[in-house]
Each structure stands twice: as structure tokens, then as C-alpha cells.
């Protein structure tokens, strides 16, 4: 359970197109990294952005204020990033994210980034953390490594109570289902930006969906548009 981004992909991407994905993602990270530092897939070390895979996470020991947020979920109008600081600590008023997104950058004081609750935890106005910016690993390899636990999507989804087959969408059959549960932590912004770039170059080889609506992707789309010249045309699968 938790806020998650999903994608269904083919086994192996076109190598040249995948290299374009990594090139553009690196370009965005030049601007994004000071505000959303990334680590390797386990929350430590350096992220891997190579011709073979994109593999990263948020930073485990991020230094942000320790808080018990439960299982977080974005509010309906959630956007941006909130770096939580202690009350009375100096708060900067201008950041590059503000310029890129055209939105006011928010810095939460104590719990001012919290908008309410849902049954499992707190709803957030902005991407934030409770003292650990890491969550699930984001991994987008050039080619899926076939393991026993990971099989391509089959024709039959399940059998109903009468034993009749319920079929998967034909466009999903043969693809591999993957996901990253980000809990709407700051690195979620890097995850959606990477997926927006991937969709731009890989087209129908990757189908992207989300627990959030397109509005929760708007800031990532704006950043891509500002830096790369595309992004506002991105859409999620139904």
C-alpha cells in the first residue's frame, strides 16, 4: 500500500532511443539535483544513469526533520517539493525549482506540508519525507532480466467465480509490469520526469499509469518543457 507509479514495457528497448532517454535525464538532473538529490537504488551511494539502466532512489540519510507521517498520499491539488525545516530556521525565498515550474517553492515549517489524513496516514500538499527521502528503488533497464518471479503479462488475467477467463487488454499482453512506490517523497519528481522522458522517446514501448491524476505530474511536465522543449504533451494511460 502506498502512492505508486506504474508502467508496462516491452522486454528490450531500442538502444539508441534509450540512450536519448539517459542523455535528457542527465540534463534535467543538472538543474534538479541541488533540490532533489538522488542516491543509488538502495538509498545510498550514487545513482546509475548509463546506457544499460537508470537506477536510483531518494537519499536515505537526507537530514530532513524526523516525523511520523504514516503512509503518505498526495492531496488533490498536491504539487512541488517541501523541504521541512525547524521553526525559526532561515527559509530561502527563491529556488531554481520556482523558476522552472513557474510555481512558488514551498518550504514546510513543522507540519505545514500536511493537508489532512486518510485511513493509513497523512495527506501531503507537497512532496516531502519524514526524515528518510528513500523508498522503493526506481529501475528502468535497457533490457528486462528474465527472472523466475517476473513473467510477461499473459492473455488471461484471471478466472471469475464461474471459472470463465477474464482477459487482459491485448495491448498489454507480452509486456512486463513494473512499478515504483514513491510515497510522494521528493524523489517522486525525478521518477515522473524520467518516465515523461522515456515516453517521449520510447513511445508505445512503454505505457505509464499512476495512482495520481495528470495534475500530480504537471510540475514534472513543466520542468521537462522548460529544459528539454517537450513534456506538456505527456499523458497517462487510462
C-alpha positions as CSV (number, residue, x, y, z in Angstrom):
1,X,0.0,0.0,0.0
2,X,1.3,3.5,-0.8
3,X,1.4,6.1,-3.6
4,X,2.8,4.4,-6.7
5,X,3.8,5.0,-10.3
6,X,3.3,2.1,-12.8
7,X,4.5,1.2,-16.3
8,X,4.2,-1.7,-18.7
9,X,7.1,-2.1,-21.1
10,X,8.5,-4.4,-23.8
11,X,11.4,-6.7,-22.9
12,X,14.1,-4.7,-24.6
13,X,14.0,-1.0,-25.7
14,X,15.7,0.3,-28.8
15,X,19.3,1.1,-27.7
16,X,19.6,4.4,-29.5
17,X,16.3,5.7,-28.1
18,X,17.2,4.5,-24.6
19,X,20.5,6.4,-24.8
20,X,18.5,9.6,-25.7
21,X,16.4,9.0,-22.5
22,X,19.5,8.8,-20.3
23,X,21.1,11.9,-22.0
24,X,18.0,14.0,-21.4
25,X,17.5,12.7,-17.9
26,X,21.1,13.7,-17.1
27,X,20.4,17.2,-18.5
28,X,17.4,17.7,-16.2
29,X,19.4,16.4,-13.2
30,X,21.9,19.2,-13.7
31,X,19.2,21.6,-12.6
32,X,17.2,19.3,-10.3
33,X,20.0,17.6,-8.2
34,X,20.6,20.6,-5.8
35,X,17.0,20.4,-4.7
36,X,16.2,16.6,-5.2
37,X,19.5,14.8,-4.5
38,X,19.4,11.2,-5.7
39,X,21.2,8.1,-4.4
40,X,21.7,4.6,-5.7
41,X,18.8,2.2,-5.8
42,X,19.2,1.3,-2.1
43,X,19.2,4.9,-0.9
44,X,23.0,5.1,-0.6
45,X,25.9,5.8,-2.9
46,X,25.5,7.3,-6.4
47,X,22.6,6.8,-8.9
48,X,23.3,4.9,-12.0
49,X,22.3,6.5,-15.3
50,X,24.0,4.6,-18.1
51,X,23.4,3.0,-21.4
52,X,22.3,-0.2,-19.6
53,X,19.9,1.1,-16.9
54,X,18.6,4.0,-14.9
55,X,18.7,3.1,-11.2
56,X,18.1,5.4,-8.3
57,X,16.3,6.2,-5.1
58,X,16.0,9.2,-2.7
59,X,18.7,9.7,-0.1
60,X,18.1,7.6,3.0
61,X,20.1,9.9,5.4
62,X,18.7,13.1,3.9
63,X,18.9,15.2,7.1
64,X,15.3,16.4,7.0
65,X,13.3,16.6,10.1
66,X,12.2,13.2,11.6
67,X,8.4,12.9,11.6
68,X,5.9,10.0,11.8
69,X,3.8,10.6,8.6
70,X,2.3,7.1,8.4
71,X,1.6,6.0,4.8
72,X,1.5,9.3,2.9
73,X,-0.7,10.2,-0.1
74,X,-0.8,13.4,-2.2
75,X,-3.8,15.7,-1.7
76,X,-5.9,16.5,-4.7
77,X,-4.0,19.7,-5.6
78,X,-0.6,18.5,-4.4
79,X,2.5,19.7,-6.2
80,X,6.1,20.6,-5.9
81,X,8.5,19.8,-3.0
82,X,8.6,20.8,0.6
83,X,11.9,20.7,2.4
84,X,10.9,20.5,6.1
85,X,12.8,22.8,8.4
86,X,12.5,23.6,12.1
87,X,10.5,26.6,13.1
88,X,12.6,29.9,13.2
89,X,15.2,28.4,10.9
90,X,16.0,30.7,8.0
91,X,13.9,29.9,4.9
92,X,15.2,30.8,1.4
93,X,12.7,32.5,-0.8
94,X,14.0,31.8,-4.3
95,X,15.0,28.5,-5.8
96,X,15.6,27.2,-9.2
97,X,12.6,24.9,-8.9
98,X,10.4,28.0,-8.6
99,X,11.8,29.3,-11.9
100,X,11.5,26.0,-13.7
101,X,7.9,25.2,-12.6
102,X,6.5,28.7,-12.5
103,X,5.2,27.8,-9.1
104,X,6.0,29.1,-5.7
105,X,8.5,26.8,-4.0
106,X,7.2,25.6,-0.6
107,X,9.3,25.1,2.5
108,X,7.3,23.5,5.2
109,X,7.7,24.6,8.8
110,X,7.0,21.7,11.1
111,X,3.9,20.1,9.6
112,X,2.6,22.8,7.3
113,X,3.0,20.5,4.3
114,X,0.3,18.2,5.7
115,X,-3.2,18.9,4.4
116,X,-5.2,16.2,6.2
117,X,-5.5,12.5,6.7
118,X,-6.6,9.3,5.0
119,X,-7.2,6.0,6.7
120,X,-3.5,4.9,6.5
121,X,-1.7,8.1,7.2
122,X,-1.3,11.8,6.2
123,X,-2.2,13.6,3.0
124,X,0.5,15.9,1.7
125,X,0.3,19.3,-0.1
126,X,3.8,18.8,-1.5
127,X,6.4,16.0,-1.9
128,X,8.0,15.6,1.5
129,X,9.5,13.0,3.8
130,X,9.6,12.0,7.5
131,X,13.4,12.1,7.8
132,X,14.2,9.4,5.1
133,X,13.9,10.5,1.5
134,X,14.4,7.0,0.1
135,X,11.6,4.5,-0.6
136,X,11.3,1.9,-3.3
137,X,14.0,1.6,-6.0
138,X,13.3,3.1,-9.4
139,X,14.8,0.9,-12.1
140,X,14.5,1.3,-15.8
141,X,16.9,-1.1,-17.6
142,X,17.5,-1.2,-21.3
143,X,16.5,-4.9,-21.2
144,X,14.5,-6.9,-18.7
145,X,16.5,-9.5,-16.9
146,X,14.3,-12.6,-17.0
147,X,13.9,-14.0,-13.5
148,X,11.6,-16.7,-12.3
149,X,9.4,-14.2,-10.5
150,X,8.9,-11.9,-13.4
151,X,6.9,-13.1,-16.3
152,X,5.4,-11.2,-19.2
153,X,1.7,-10.3,-19.0
154,X,-0.4,-13.3,-20.3
155,X,-3.6,-13.3,-22.3
156,X,-5.7,-14.4,-19.3
157,X,-5.9,-12.1,-16.3
158,X,-7.9,-14.3,-14.0
159,X,-10.8,-16.7,-13.9
160,X,-14.1,-15.5,-12.4
161,X,-16.3,-17.3,-9.9
162,X,-17.8,-19.4,-12.7
163,X,-14.4,-20.4,-14.0
164,X,-14.6,-18.2,-17.1
165,X,-11.4,-16.4,-18.2
166,X,-11.2,-12.7,-17.9
167,X,-8.8,-11.4,-20.5
168,X,-6.1,-8.7,-20.3
169,X,-6.1,-5.8,-22.7
170,X,-4.5,-7.1,-25.9
171,X,-2.0,-4.2,-25.9
172,X,-0.7,-5.3,-22.5
173,X,-0.1,-8.9,-23.5
174,X,3.6,-9.8,-23.7
175,X,4.7,-6.7,-21.8
176,X,6.4,-6.6,-18.3
177,X,4.6,-4.8,-15.5
178,X,6.8,-2.7,-13.3
179,X,6.2,0.0,-10.6
180,X,7.9,2.3,-8.1
181,X,6.2,3.1,-4.8
182,X,7.5,6.6,-4.1
183,X,5.2,7.5,-1.2
184,X,5.1,11.0,-2.7
185,X,8.6,11.7,-1.4
186,X,10.8,14.3,-3.1
187,X,12.4,11.8,-5.5
188,X,8.9,11.1,-6.9
189,X,9.6,14.2,-9.0
190,X,12.7,12.6,-10.5
191,X,10.7,9.4,-11.1
192,X,8.0,11.1,-13.1
193,X,10.4,13.2,-15.0
194,X,12.3,10.1,-16.1
195,X,9.1,8.4,-17.2
196,X,8.0,11.5,-19.1
197,X,11.3,11.5,-21.0
198,X,11.0,7.7,-21.5
199,X,7.6,8.1,-23.0
200,X,8.8,10.9,-25.3
201,X,11.4,8.6,-26.9
202,X,10.1,5.1,-26.4
203,X,6.5,5.9,-27.5
204,X,4.3,2.8,-27.3
205,X,7.1,0.6,-26.0
206,X,6.2,1.9,-22.5
207,X,2.7,2.5,-21.1
208,X,2.6,4.7,-18.0
209,X,-0.1,5.0,-15.3
210,X,-0.3,6.4,-11.8
211,X,-2.1,6.4,-8.5
212,X,-2.4,10.1,-9.1
213,X,-4.0,12.0,-11.9
214,X,-2.3,14.1,-14.5
215,X,-2.3,17.1,-12.2
216,X,0.2,15.4,-9.9
217,X,2.5,15.1,-12.9
218,X,2.1,18.7,-14.0
219,X,5.3,20.1,-12.4
220,X,7.4,17.3,-13.9
221,X,5.9,18.1,-17.3
222,X,6.7,21.8,-16.9
223,X,10.3,21.1,-15.9
224,X,10.8,18.9,-19.0
225,X,9.2,21.5,-21.2
226,X,11.4,24.3,-19.8
227,X,14.7,22.4,-20.0
228,X,14.1,19.9,-22.9
229,X,11.4,21.6,-25.0
230,X,8.8,18.8,-24.6
231,X,6.7,17.4,-21.8
232,X,3.4,19.3,-21.9
233,X,2.1,16.8,-24.4
234,X,2.5,13.9,-22.0
235,X,-0.5,11.9,-20.9
236,X,-1.2,8.9,-18.7
237,X,-2.8,5.7,-19.7
238,X,-6.4,5.3,-18.6
